[in-house]
């Protein structure tokens, strides 16, 4: 029977899905892409800014923190007070991979040896399209060539006496056209109500960990520069998507700019509503998942992460206008911010 456990964060995920006009499935899939794209872009930003050795050390702290959170979740879910043997530890490892989500099969579970096979994992499967699925398309074809090669070896070996049945599973072929996340959850006997909210929260927690790692490694000024550079990766990608999806050319009105900006903000899970008054357009939202998620962990107005969020949000707006080639004639200002303790996020767009 399928696991009916439901994440305690399901109401929060459902709230944002409703405001973003997305189904829980679409939000979960988008959040997986965001989370594993984000960890890739974090590394891409850290390496040139900090140098390879320092970047590797700082990037490692992100994954260490994620590992700690996963381990603690495993201890709680398995109702463990202590880890006294290797098989018990193996169950925790399986739990951690399952939550990614990944398909993790225990192949050997002896008192002195644990072997687990990761048949499929959301990272890199849900990594950034520009670097994983397009530029490295050749390497993806290499995977299928390897499958063909192995099949032939087994076939030829059977001709000369191999009698053992060889388990030769290629998980991508079993998936077919099914959305990978849904396929994996079905195999795990889990559901979206259990996985989706943790994935959604995981993206925002990962963003915070990127900032925390930088803040510990370098000066606040340098950390802020690198963090803003991380988020400057996205406006060129999302403005291009907006032009295609909205059939938008160079924006010549505040309404056209608002449409592009709202599209890009939705990509970062900010559900803005648009209103017009006295020649200017206002975007407003009473929700900010970056603030709300970390607020659940005790973060408050004035903390360094919330301060850098305010800077990032204005810089993100500036970068969107720049990419849309609208920054010479129009301005967009973050006049209120939940990260500053206001009750609303508000962006005012007007002619210069």
C-alpha positions, 0 to 999 in steps of 0.5 A: 500500500502506498505511503500516506504520510503527508508533509507538515509543510503541505499547506504552505506549498499549496498556498504558494501553488494557488497564488502562483496558479500552479498545481502541486505537481507543477510546483514540485517539478519546478522546485526540483529544477530550481533546487538542483539548478541552483546548486549548480549555479552556486558552484558556478558563481563561487569558483570564479569569485573565490578561487577553486580551493576556497570555492570548493571549501565553501561549496562543501559547507552547503552540502554538509548542511544539507546532509545534517538536515537529511540525517536528522530527518532520517533519525526522526522518521525512523524513530531512532535514538542512536545508530549502533550498527552498519545496517541501521546506518544504511537505512538512514542513507536510504532514507536520505536518498529517497527524499531527494528523490532518488531510487536507492536499492539496498543490494547488500546489508551485512553487519560489516558491509552495506552496498546500495545502488542509486538507480536514478537521482533528481540531481543531475536529472533535474539540473539546469537545461543550458548546461546539462541537457543541451551543451552536454547532449553528446554525453547523454548519447554516450549513456545510451551507447553504453547500454547498447554495448552492455547488452551486446556483451551479455548476449555474446556471453550467453552464447558461450555458456553464461547461464546466470540471469543478469539484471540489466535495468535502464531506468530511463527506458522504464520511465518512458514519457512519464514525468520522472518525479511521478515515476520515482514517487510511484516506485518509492510508494510515496506521493506528491503530498509527501515529497512536493512540500519538502522539495519546495522548501529545499530550494529556499533553504539551499539559497540561504545556505549559499549565503551562509557559506559565503558569509562565513568564508569572506567579508560581508561586502564580498559575500554580497557581491558573489550572492548578487552575481549568483542571482544575476544568472537568471534574468537573461534566461528568464527574460528570453523565456518571457519574450517567447511565452508572452510574444513580447518584443522590446517593451514600450509601456509600463504595462509591457514591463510589468508583464515581463517582470511579473513573469520573471518574479513568478520564476523565483516563486514571487506571486505578484498582482498588478494594479495601475494608478496615475500613469504608474503600475504597481506590483504587490504581493503579501507572500515572500517564500524566502522570508516565510520559509526562513522565518519558520526557522526563527529568522527575523527582520534585521538578520543578514540573510533578510538584508541581502534579500532586499538588495537582491530583489532590487538588483534582480528588478534592475537586471530584468529591466536591463535585459529587456532593454527598458532601463533607459526609459523606465525605472522599477523600484522596490518600495516595500519589502517583507524582508524589511518587515513591511506587510507587503512586497511592492514594486512601482514601475514608472517612466523616468 
